[in-house]
Amino acid sequence: MLPNNLTRNILLEYEAIRDSNSRIYDERIKMLYSKYPRLKQIMQTLEALGLELTASVLSSPKNAENMIREFEENTQQLLKERAYILSKNQIPANLLDVPYNCPLCKDTGYLENNKKCKCFTQKMVNHLYDMSNIKLAIERENFNTFNVDIFSSADHSEGLSQKDNITQILSSVESYVYNFSPERSKNLLFYGPTGQGKTFFCNAISKNLMDKGFLVIYQTAFKLIDIIEKYRFSNKDSNSQNQYQLLFDADLLIIDDLGTEFNNSFTNAEIFNIINGRLLANKPIIISTNLSLGEIEKVYSNRVSSRIYGNFEIFKFYGPDVRWSK
């Protein structure tokens, strides 16, 4: 579900585009009419004939057929003369048309059936990227750039090689995003040492789902606490309120690097509040952490660890640091 202010901001963008294009059009027409007075007369006559036809048909519907025929004869002659002026002076015909950034919806964002235009969807995706703070990261870290061959094929004490393990995780994650539902999808925990691909998966999931129009909020644990502190202790301006509320309202919340934030009773309680609030609302969460399961239990309260162990599908990452391979 998109926040109302996001839709409103996008519609305001369209309004600004229409205003800008309208000014461009007015200046262009003013210049053309000044240079070619006959072109102005033709355009004004065509407009007047159109208005006259409408009024005549409404007042005398029985004679509509004759009126339309006469209108077409008059306009055809004027249109030919207009085309001659444009051609003679090498003026592109589209200069007389109102310019649109998107000719499909004419910069309204909506098509005739009240369906969102594809340009609206693209604007929405761009905003979601900005809101999730990963615009640059997802350009290099997404499913299209994922390479399982950089992972080790050597035997591992966990039973599967690092490559086989990451391949299984990749399959599960791709299935997760393909079948994603803000109301039914599971919560995921990625844990293991640094350099195993956990953040890469978080970025890839974010891009895939945001490209589909889902509202994904991606934050590191450190940034998450910063958002909470600004909401709790600073002046509660609309921006801090929106950022905080989106932690609960987003279709998916991704918390990367849990355990890197400064840990105390306040941060512990706030992390529990967010996790528990989303669990109660059946809104999915994905958490990545360098902590082991035992360390999660030690660092956080039993309330936090029990929520994670009891409500998350857990994926263990292991093996050598693949960042060197990349």
Short mmCIF file of the C-alpha atoms (twelve columns), coordinates in Angstrom:
data_MODEL
# 
_entry.id   MODEL 
# 
loop_
_atom_site.group_PDB 
_atom_site.id 
_atom_site.type_symbol 
_atom_site.label_atom_id 
_atom_site.label_alt_id 
_atom_site.label_comp_id 
_atom_site.label_asym_id 
_atom_site.label_seq_id 
_atom_site.Cartn_x 
_atom_site.Cartn_y 
_atom_site.Cartn_z 
_atom_site.pdbx_PDB_model_num 
ATOM 1   C CA . MET A 1   0.000   0.000   0.000   1 
ATOM 2   C CA . LEU A 2   1.395   3.393   -0.992  1 
ATOM 3   C CA . PRO A 3   1.336   6.245   1.534   1 
ATOM 4   C CA . ASN A 4   -1.071  9.009   0.559   1 
ATOM 5   C CA . ASN A 5   1.674   11.625  0.536   1 
ATOM 6   C CA . LEU A 6   3.631   9.639   -2.074  1 
ATOM 7   C CA . THR A 7   0.685   9.534   -4.493  1 
ATOM 8   C CA . ARG A 8   0.014   13.202  -3.797  1 
ATOM 9   C CA . ASN A 9   3.651   14.130  -4.518  1 
ATOM 10  C CA . ILE A 10  3.588   12.241  -7.811  1 
ATOM 11  C CA . LEU A 11  0.373   13.999  -8.873  1 
ATOM 12  C CA . LEU A 12  1.974   17.336  -7.981  1 
ATOM 13  C CA . GLU A 13  4.889   16.399  -10.229 1 
ATOM 14  C CA . TYR A 14  2.463   15.851  -13.087 1 
ATOM 15  C CA . GLU A 15  0.827   19.203  -12.404 1 
ATOM 16  C CA . ALA A 16  4.233   20.904  -12.524 1 
ATOM 17  C CA . ILE A 17  5.026   19.133  -15.822 1 
ATOM 18  C CA . ARG A 18  1.734   20.274  -17.360 1 
ATOM 19  C CA . ASP A 19  2.298   23.855  -16.199 1 
ATOM 20  C CA . SER A 20  5.817   23.868  -17.613 1 
ATOM 21  C CA . ASN A 21  4.744   22.417  -20.954 1 
ATOM 22  C CA . SER A 22  1.845   24.850  -21.131 1 
ATOM 23  C CA . ARG A 23  4.238   27.788  -20.752 1 
ATOM 24  C CA . ILE A 24  6.524   26.314  -23.414 1 
ATOM 25  C CA . TYR A 25  3.534   25.923  -25.746 1 
ATOM 26  C CA . ASP A 26  2.249   29.453  -25.136 1 
ATOM 27  C CA . GLU A 27  5.678   30.982  -25.835 1 
ATOM 28  C CA . ARG A 28  6.106   28.893  -28.981 1 
ATOM 29  C CA . ILE A 29  2.666   29.800  -30.356 1 
ATOM 30  C CA . LYS A 30  3.217   33.475  -29.560 1 
ATOM 31  C CA . MET A 31  6.472   33.399  -31.540 1 
ATOM 32  C CA . LEU A 32  4.883   31.584  -34.515 1 
ATOM 33  C CA . TYR A 33  1.855   33.861  -34.640 1 
ATOM 34  C CA . SER A 34  4.082   36.928  -34.489 1 
ATOM 35  C CA . LYS A 35  6.176   35.704  -37.390 1 
ATOM 36  C CA . TYR A 36  3.301   34.240  -39.424 1 
ATOM 37  C CA . PRO A 37  0.098   36.306  -38.865 1 
ATOM 38  C CA . ARG A 38  -1.877  34.255  -41.390 1 
ATOM 39  C CA . LEU A 39  -1.161  31.117  -39.344 1 
ATOM 40  C CA . LYS A 40  -2.749  32.826  -36.361 1 
ATOM 41  C CA . GLN A 41  -5.843  33.734  -38.408 1 
ATOM 42  C CA . ILE A 42  -6.218  30.142  -39.614 1 
ATOM 43  C CA . MET A 43  -5.932  28.665  -36.119 1 
ATOM 44  C CA . GLN A 44  -8.419  31.170  -34.689 1 
ATOM 45  C CA . THR A 45  -10.865 30.491  -37.550 1 
ATOM 46  C CA . LEU A 46  -10.610 26.707  -37.021 1 
ATOM 47  C CA . GLU A 47  -11.377 27.172  -33.339 1 
ATOM 48  C CA . ALA A 48  -14.310 29.484  -34.097 1 
ATOM 49  C CA . LEU A 49  -15.747 27.023  -36.643 1 
ATOM 50  C CA . GLY A 50  -15.579 24.230  -34.101 1 
ATOM 51  C CA . LEU A 51  -17.447 26.254  -31.506 1 
ATOM 52  C CA . GLU A 52  -19.978 27.397  -34.101 1 
ATOM 53  C CA . LEU A 53  -20.642 23.806  -35.212 1 
ATOM 54  C CA . THR A 54  -21.222 22.649  -31.639 1 
ATOM 55  C CA . ALA A 55  -23.698 25.462  -30.964 1 
ATOM 56  C CA . SER A 56  -25.513 24.913  -34.283 1 
ATOM 57  C CA . VAL A 57  -25.904 21.153  -33.802 1 
ATOM 58  C CA . LEU A 58  -27.252 21.645  -30.281 1 
ATOM 59  C CA . SER A 59  -29.795 24.213  -31.473 1 
ATOM 60  C CA . SER A 60  -30.842 22.314  -34.595 1 
ATOM 61  C CA . PRO A 61  -30.015 18.579  -34.332 1 
ATOM 62  C CA . LYS A 62  -32.056 17.713  -37.451 1 
ATOM 63  C CA . ASN A 63  -29.643 19.647  -39.666 1 
ATOM 64  C CA . ALA A 64  -26.547 18.179  -38.011 1 
ATOM 65  C CA . GLU A 65  -25.498 16.126  -41.041 1 
ATOM 66  C CA . ASN A 66  -25.474 19.129  -43.379 1 
ATOM 67  C CA . MET A 67  -23.725 21.269  -40.788 1 
ATOM 68  C CA . ILE A 68  -20.985 18.701  -40.288 1 
ATOM 69  C CA . ARG A 69  -20.455 18.369  -44.045 1 
ATOM 70  C CA . GLU A 70  -20.149 22.127  -44.427 1 
ATOM 71  C CA . PHE A 71  -17.791 22.285  -41.444 1 
ATOM 72  C CA . GLU A 72  -15.522 19.624  -42.944 1 
ATOM 73  C CA . GLU A 73  -15.362 21.438  -46.298 1 
ATOM 74  C CA . ASN A 74  -14.407 24.707  -44.636 1 
ATOM 75  C CA . THR A 75  -11.843 23.190  -42.306 1 
ATOM 76  C CA . GLN A 76  -10.207 21.097  -45.040 1 
ATOM 77  C CA . GLN A 77  -9.406  24.216  -47.034 1 
ATOM 78  C CA . LEU A 78  -7.970  25.938  -43.959 1 
ATOM 79  C CA . LEU A 79  -5.940  22.874  -42.989 1 
ATOM 80  C CA . LYS A 80  -4.434  22.688  -46.485 1 
ATOM 81  C CA . GLU A 81  -3.418  26.333  -46.287 1 
ATOM 82  C CA . ARG A 82  -1.937  25.765  -42.820 1 
ATOM 83  C CA . ALA A 83  0.039   22.759  -44.075 1 
ATOM 84  C CA . TYR A 84  1.370   24.857  -46.974 1 
ATOM 85  C CA . ILE A 85  2.583   27.608  -44.616 1 
ATOM 86  C CA . LEU A 86  4.278   25.087  -42.351 1 
ATOM 87  C CA . SER A 87  5.917   23.214  -45.217 1 
ATOM 88  C CA . LYS A 88  7.078   26.362  -47.008 1 
ATOM 89  C CA . ASN A 89  8.747   27.671  -43.850 1 
ATOM 90  C CA . GLN A 90  10.062  24.250  -42.734 1 
ATOM 91  C CA . ILE A 91  8.047   24.320  -39.514 1 
ATOM 92  C CA . PRO A 92  7.383   20.859  -37.969 1 
ATOM 93  C CA . ALA A 93  3.637   20.293  -37.725 1 
ATOM 94  C CA . ASN A 94  3.888   19.099  -34.113 1 
ATOM 95  C CA . LEU A 95  5.012   22.571  -33.020 1 
ATOM 96  C CA . LEU A 96  1.321   23.506  -33.101 1 
ATOM 97  C CA . ASP A 97  0.467   20.723  -30.664 1 
ATOM 98  C CA . VAL A 98  0.625   20.924  -26.875 1 
ATOM 99  C CA . PRO A 99  3.826   19.095  -25.844 1 
ATOM 100 C CA . TYR A 100 3.535   16.095  -23.507 1 
ATOM 101 C CA . ASN A 101 6.261   14.189  -21.715 1 
ATOM 102 C CA . CYS A 102 3.984   11.152  -21.949 1 
ATOM 103 C CA . PRO A 103 1.610   11.175  -24.929 1 
ATOM 104 C CA . LEU A 104 -0.255  8.139   -23.566 1 
ATOM 105 C CA . CYS A 105 -1.751  9.860   -20.520 1 
ATOM 106 C CA . LYS A 106 -1.000  13.472  -21.560 1 
ATOM 107 C CA . ASP A 107 0.907   13.973  -18.310 1 
ATOM 108 C CA . THR A 108 -2.002  13.136  -16.030 1 
ATOM 109 C CA . GLY A 109 -0.678  9.763   -14.839 1 
ATOM 110 C CA . TYR A 110 -3.916  8.005   -15.758 1 
ATOM 111 C CA . LEU A 111 -5.327  6.463   -18.922 1 
ATOM 112 C CA . GLU A 112 -8.954  6.735   -20.089 1 
ATOM 113 C CA . ASN A 113 -10.001 3.627   -18.144 1 
ATOM 114 C CA . ASN A 114 -8.675  5.276   -14.949 1 
ATOM 115 C CA . LYS A 115 -5.781  2.818   -14.955 1 
ATOM 116 C CA . LYS A 116 -2.374  4.128   -13.918 1 
ATOM 117 C CA . CYS A 117 -0.157  4.906   -16.883 1 
ATOM 118 C CA . LYS A 118 3.211   3.153   -17.132 1 
ATOM 119 C CA . CYS A 119 4.910   6.525   -16.567 1 
ATOM 120 C CA . PHE A 120 3.091   6.795   -13.205 1 
ATOM 121 C CA . THR A 121 4.404   3.362   -12.239 1 
ATOM 122 C CA . GLN A 122 7.927   4.418   -13.175 1 
ATOM 123 C CA . LYS A 123 7.683   7.583   -11.090 1 
ATOM 124 C CA . MET A 124 6.398   5.513   -8.178  1 
ATOM 125 C CA . VAL A 125 9.322   3.098   -8.468  1 
ATOM 126 C CA . ASN A 126 11.800  5.993   -8.557  1 
ATOM 127 C CA . HIS A 127 10.286  7.432   -5.383  1 
ATOM 128 C CA . LEU A 128 10.378  4.056   -3.653  1 
ATOM 129 C CA . TYR A 129 14.053  3.698   -4.513  1 
ATOM 130 C CA . ASP A 130 14.746  7.083   -2.933  1 
ATOM 131 C CA . MET A 131 12.647  6.294   0.148   1 
ATOM 132 C CA . SER A 132 14.448  2.997   0.678   1 
ATOM 133 C CA . ASN A 133 17.893  4.562   0.538   1 
ATOM 134 C CA . ILE A 134 19.353  1.951   -1.856  1 
ATOM 135 C CA . LYS A 135 19.113  3.605   -5.267  1 
ATOM 136 C CA . LEU A 136 22.827  3.203   -6.065  1 
ATOM 137 C CA . ALA A 137 23.278  -0.191  -4.418  1 
ATOM 138 C CA . ILE A 138 20.572  -1.952  -6.422  1 
ATOM 139 C CA . GLU A 139 22.170  -0.891  -9.703  1 
ATOM 140 C CA . ARG A 140 25.069  -3.262  -8.986  1 
ATOM 141 C CA . GLU A 141 23.452  -5.741  -6.586  1 
ATOM 142 C CA . ASN A 142 20.381  -7.439  -8.044  1 
ATOM 143 C CA . PHE A 143 19.364  -10.853 -9.321  1 
ATOM 144 C CA . ASN A 144 20.690  -10.046 -12.804 1 
ATOM 145 C CA . THR A 145 24.208  -9.450  -11.470 1 
ATOM 146 C CA . PHE A 146 24.296  -12.335 -8.973  1 
ATOM 147 C CA . ASN A 147 27.054  -14.856 -9.728  1 
ATOM 148 C CA . VAL A 148 27.077  -18.172 -7.832  1 
ATOM 149 C CA . ASP A 149 30.462  -19.049 -9.343  1 
ATOM 150 C CA . ILE A 150 32.298  -16.739 -6.937  1 
ATOM 151 C CA . PHE A 151 31.270  -19.007 -4.054  1 
ATOM 152 C CA . SER A 152 33.452  -21.915 -2.969  1 
ATOM 153 C CA . SER A 153 32.662  -25.433 -4.174  1 
ATOM 154 C CA . ALA A 154 34.902  -26.996 -1.516  1 
ATOM 155 C CA . ASP A 155 33.427  -29.390 1.031   1 
ATOM 156 C CA . HIS A 156 32.217  -27.667 4.192   1 
ATOM 157 C CA . SER A 157 31.544  -28.881 7.687   1 
ATOM 158 C CA . GLU A 158 27.941  -27.693 7.371   1 
ATOM 159 C CA . GLY A 159 27.298  -30.505 4.892   1 
ATOM 160 C CA . LEU A 160 26.802  -28.437 1.749   1 
ATOM 161 C CA . SER A 161 29.521  -26.488 0.006   1 
ATOM 162 C CA . GLN A 162 29.219  -22.713 0.194   1 
ATOM 163 C CA . LYS A 163 28.176  -22.663 -3.472  1 
ATOM 164 C CA . ASP A 164 25.475  -25.324 -3.012  1 
ATOM 165 C CA . ASN A 165 24.174  -23.560 0.087   1 
ATOM 166 C CA . ILE A 166 23.963  -20.167 -1.619  1 
ATOM 167 C CA . THR A 167 22.295  -21.774 -4.645  1 
ATOM 168 C CA . GLN A 168 19.579  -23.204 -2.394  1 
ATOM 169 C CA . ILE A 169 19.128  -19.830 -0.679  1 
ATOM 170 C CA . LEU A 170 18.926  -18.125 -4.081  1 
ATOM 171 C CA . SER A 171 16.191  -20.531 -5.165  1 
ATOM 172 C CA . SER A 172 14.199  -19.876 -1.977  1 
ATOM 173 C CA . VAL A 173 14.610  -16.109 -2.272  1 
ATOM 174 C CA . GLU A 174 13.579  -16.022 -5.937  1 
ATOM 175 C CA . SER A 175 10.478  -18.033 -5.048  1 
ATOM 176 C CA . TYR A 176 9.826   -15.578 -2.197  1 
ATOM 177 C CA . VAL A 177 9.824   -12.512 -4.442  1 
ATOM 178 C CA . TYR A 178 7.872   -14.253 -7.213  1 
ATOM 179 C CA . ASN A 179 5.069   -15.161 -4.793  1 
ATOM 180 C CA . PHE A 180 5.377   -12.117 -2.537  1 
ATOM 181 C CA . SER A 181 2.260   -10.930 -0.735  1 
ATOM 182 C CA . PRO A 182 2.242   -8.106  1.869   1 
ATOM 183 C CA . GLU A 183 -0.335  -10.091 3.847   1 
ATOM 184 C CA . ARG A 184 0.899   -13.688 3.487   1 
ATOM 185 C CA . SER A 185 4.653   -13.764 2.908   1 
ATOM 186 C CA . LYS A 186 6.984   -15.141 5.554   1 
ATOM 187 C CA . ASN A 187 9.599   -13.287 7.553   1 
ATOM 188 C CA . LEU A 188 13.211  -14.108 6.676   1 
ATOM 189 C CA . LEU A 189 16.421  -14.060 8.731   1 
ATOM 190 C CA . PHE A 190 19.789  -14.092 6.962   1 
ATOM 191 C CA . TYR A 191 22.653  -14.707 9.388   1 
ATOM 192 C CA . GLY A 192 26.352  -15.483 9.122   1 
ATOM 193 C CA . PRO A 193 29.765  -13.787 8.856   1 
ATOM 194 C CA . THR A 194 30.457  -10.759 6.695   1 
ATOM 195 C CA . GLY A 195 31.042  -11.142 2.977   1 
ATOM 196 C CA . GLN A 196 28.579  -13.974 2.414   1 
ATOM 197 C CA . GLY A 197 26.006  -12.210 0.239   1 
ATOM 198 C CA . LYS A 198 23.383  -11.315 2.840   1 
ATOM 199 C CA . THR A 199 23.226  -7.632  1.945   1 
ATOM 200 C CA . PHE A 200 23.332  -8.527  -1.760  1 
ATOM 201 C CA . PHE A 201 20.179  -10.609 -1.311  1 
ATOM 202 C CA . CYS A 202 18.484  -7.789  0.613   1 
ATOM 203 C CA . ASN A 203 19.229  -5.352  -2.225  1 
ATOM 204 C CA . ALA A 204 18.091  -7.805  -4.904  1 
ATOM 205 C CA . ILE A 205 14.810  -8.487  -3.088  1 
ATOM 206 C CA . SER A 206 14.225  -4.743  -2.678  1 
ATOM 207 C CA . LYS A 207 14.734  -3.983  -6.358  1 
ATOM 208 C CA . ASN A 208 12.579  -6.863  -7.555  1 
ATOM 209 C CA . LEU A 209 9.633   -5.987  -5.321  1 
ATOM 210 C CA . MET A 210 9.844   -2.217  -5.822  1 
ATOM 211 C CA . ASP A 211 9.915   -2.758  -9.578  1 
ATOM 212 C CA . LYS A 212 6.593   -4.542  -9.076  1 
ATOM 213 C CA . GLY A 213 5.221   -1.533  -7.196  1 
ATOM 214 C CA . PHE A 214 5.480   -2.801  -3.619  1 
ATOM 215 C CA . LEU A 215 6.466   -0.377  -0.884  1 
ATOM 216 C CA . VAL A 216 9.746   -1.695  0.513   1 
ATOM 217 C CA . ILE A 217 11.605  0.163   3.240   1 
ATOM 218 C CA . TYR A 218 15.253  -0.840  3.475   1 
ATOM 219 C CA . GLN A 219 17.340  0.481   6.369   1 
ATOM 220 C CA . THR A 220 20.489  -0.549  8.180   1 
ATOM 221 C CA . ALA A 221 19.963  -1.148  11.890  1 
ATOM 222 C CA . PHE A 222 22.058  1.953   12.602  1 
ATOM 223 C CA . LYS A 223 19.874  4.146   10.359  1 
ATOM 224 C CA . LEU A 224 16.745  2.532   11.784  1 
ATOM 225 C CA . ILE A 225 17.668  3.649   15.299  1 
ATOM 226 C CA . ASP A 226 18.482  7.128   13.964  1 
ATOM 227 C CA . ILE A 227 14.957  7.378   12.499  1 
ATOM 228 C CA . ILE A 228 13.435  6.233   15.789  1 
ATOM 229 C CA . GLU A 229 15.506  8.673   17.869  1 
ATOM 230 C CA . LYS A 230 14.524  11.604  15.654  1 
ATOM 231 C CA . TYR A 231 10.893  10.625  16.015  1 
ATOM 232 C CA . ARG A 232 11.087  10.135  19.782  1 
ATOM 233 C CA . PHE A 233 13.328  13.021  20.832  1 
ATOM 234 C CA . SER A 234 13.319  15.687  18.101  1 
ATOM 235 C CA . ASN A 235 10.535  17.957  16.969  1 
ATOM 236 C CA . LYS A 236 8.010   15.642  15.350  1 
ATOM 237 C CA . ASP A 237 7.958   17.227  11.910  1 
ATOM 238 C CA . SER A 238 6.018   15.541  9.138   1 
ATOM 239 C CA . ASN A 239 9.146   14.012  7.617   1 
ATOM 240 C CA . SER A 240 10.251  12.213  10.798  1 
ATOM 241 C CA . GLN A 241 6.682   11.077  11.453  1 
ATOM 242 C CA . ASN A 242 6.350   9.695   7.923   1 
ATOM 243 C CA . GLN A 243 9.689   7.890   8.094   1 
ATOM 244 C CA . TYR A 244 8.789   6.327   11.418  1 
ATOM 245 C CA . GLN A 245 5.277   5.303   10.392  1 
ATOM 246 C CA . LEU A 246 6.549   3.680   7.196   1 
ATOM 247 C CA . LEU A 247 8.553   1.240   9.325   1 
ATOM 248 C CA . PHE A 248 5.178   -0.216  10.311  1 
ATOM 249 C CA . ASP A 249 3.141   0.445   7.160   1 
ATOM 250 C CA . ALA A 250 5.518   -0.654  4.388   1 
ATOM 251 C CA . ASP A 251 4.652   -3.811  2.450   1 
ATOM 252 C CA . LEU A 252 8.077   -5.129  3.442   1 
ATOM 253 C CA . LEU A 253 10.615  -3.863  5.979   1 
ATOM 254 C CA . ILE A 254 14.236  -4.918  5.504   1 
ATOM 255 C CA . ILE A 255 16.626  -4.381  8.416   1 
ATOM 256 C CA . ASP A 256 20.220  -4.883  7.295   1 
ATOM 257 C CA . ASP A 257 23.177  -5.456  9.644   1 
ATOM 258 C CA . LEU A 258 21.193  -5.978  12.818  1 
ATOM 259 C CA . GLY A 259 23.671  -5.857  15.670  1 
ATOM 260 C CA . THR A 260 25.810  -3.005  14.329  1 
ATOM 261 C CA . GLU A 261 23.690  -0.379  16.072  1 
ATOM 262 C CA . PHE A 262 24.563  0.905   19.547  1 
ATOM 263 C CA . ASN A 263 22.769  -1.507  21.829  1 
ATOM 264 C CA . ASN A 264 21.075  -0.480  25.061  1 
ATOM 265 C CA . SER A 265 17.696  -0.870  26.720  1 
ATOM 266 C CA . PHE A 266 16.178  1.859   24.525  1 
ATOM 267 C CA . THR A 267 17.290  0.393   21.186  1 
ATOM 268 C CA . ASN A 268 16.380  -3.088  22.377  1 
ATOM 269 C CA . ALA A 269 12.861  -1.993  23.263  1 
ATOM 270 C CA . GLU A 270 12.394  -0.099  19.998  1 
ATOM 271 C CA . ILE A 271 13.567  -2.996  17.842  1 
ATOM 272 C CA . PHE A 272 11.166  -5.273  19.705  1 
ATOM 273 C CA . ASN A 273 8.384   -2.723  19.165  1 
ATOM 274 C CA . ILE A 274 8.931   -2.658  15.404  1 
ATOM 275 C CA . ILE A 275 9.306   -6.425  14.993  1 
ATOM 276 C CA . ASN A 276 6.366   -7.203  17.237  1 
ATOM 277 C CA . GLY A 277 4.182   -4.501  15.683  1 
ATOM 278 C CA . ARG A 278 4.720   -5.843  12.185  1 
ATOM 279 C CA . LEU A 279 4.218   -9.443  13.301  1 
ATOM 280 C CA . LEU A 280 0.885   -8.534  14.891  1 
ATOM 281 C CA . ALA A 281 -0.142  -6.777  11.675  1 
ATOM 282 C CA . ASN A 282 0.996   -9.744  9.538   1 
ATOM 283 C CA . LYS A 283 3.434   -7.529  7.650   1 
ATOM 284 C CA . PRO A 284 6.647   -9.285  6.590   1 
ATOM 285 C CA . ILE A 285 10.179  -8.411  7.734   1 
ATOM 286 C CA . ILE A 286 13.573  -9.473  6.445   1 
ATOM 287 C CA . ILE A 287 16.551  -9.179  8.795   1 
ATOM 288 C CA . SER A 288 20.210  -9.704  7.988   1 
ATOM 289 C CA . THR A 289 22.857  -9.936  10.697  1 
ATOM 290 C CA . ASN A 290 26.484  -10.949 11.216  1 
ATOM 291 C CA . LEU A 291 25.505  -12.323 14.626  1 
ATOM 292 C CA . SER A 292 25.079  -16.035 15.262  1 
ATOM 293 C CA . LEU A 293 21.791  -17.289 16.675  1 
ATOM 294 C CA . GLY A 294 23.421  -17.558 20.085  1 
ATOM 295 C CA . GLU A 295 24.729  -14.008 19.884  1 
ATOM 296 C CA . ILE A 296 21.297  -12.678 18.936  1 
ATOM 297 C CA . GLU A 297 19.931  -14.173 22.138  1 
ATOM 298 C CA . LYS A 298 22.735  -12.617 24.197  1 
ATOM 299 C CA . VAL A 299 22.628  -9.158  22.594  1 
ATOM 300 C CA . TYR A 300 18.866  -8.761  22.581  1 
ATOM 301 C CA . SER A 301 16.189  -9.517  25.102  1 
ATOM 302 C CA . ASN A 302 14.473  -12.877 25.127  1 
ATOM 303 C CA . ARG A 303 11.389  -11.089 23.787  1 
ATOM 304 C CA . VAL A 304 13.249  -10.109 20.601  1 
ATOM 305 C CA . SER A 305 15.048  -13.420 20.048  1 
ATOM 306 C CA . SER A 306 11.911  -15.473 20.708  1 
ATOM 307 C CA . ARG A 307 9.965   -13.426 18.151  1 
ATOM 308 C CA . ILE A 308 12.684  -14.073 15.583  1 
ATOM 309 C CA . TYR A 309 13.143  -17.781 16.277  1 
ATOM 310 C CA . GLY A 310 9.418   -18.449 16.357  1 
ATOM 311 C CA . ASN A 311 8.295   -16.369 13.377  1 
ATOM 312 C CA . PHE A 312 11.156  -16.240 10.840  1 
ATOM 313 C CA . GLU A 313 12.408  -18.638 8.204   1 
ATOM 314 C CA . ILE A 314 16.118  -18.814 8.975   1 
ATOM 315 C CA . PHE A 315 18.925  -19.005 6.389   1 
ATOM 316 C CA . LYS A 316 22.524  -19.578 7.461   1 
ATOM 317 C CA . PHE A 317 25.333  -18.136 5.323   1 
ATOM 318 C CA . TYR A 318 28.829  -19.570 5.682   1 
ATOM 319 C CA . GLY A 319 32.152  -20.059 3.947   1 
ATOM 320 C CA . PRO A 320 34.978  -17.745 2.856   1 
ATOM 321 C CA . ASP A 321 34.485  -14.018 2.338   1 
ATOM 322 C CA . VAL A 322 33.388  -13.707 -1.315  1 
ATOM 323 C CA . ARG A 323 34.033  -9.982  -1.461  1 
ATOM 324 C CA . TRP A 324 37.670  -10.795 -2.264  1 
ATOM 325 C CA . SER A 325 36.520  -12.954 -5.173  1 
ATOM 326 C CA . LYS A 326 34.473  -10.095 -6.571  1 
# 
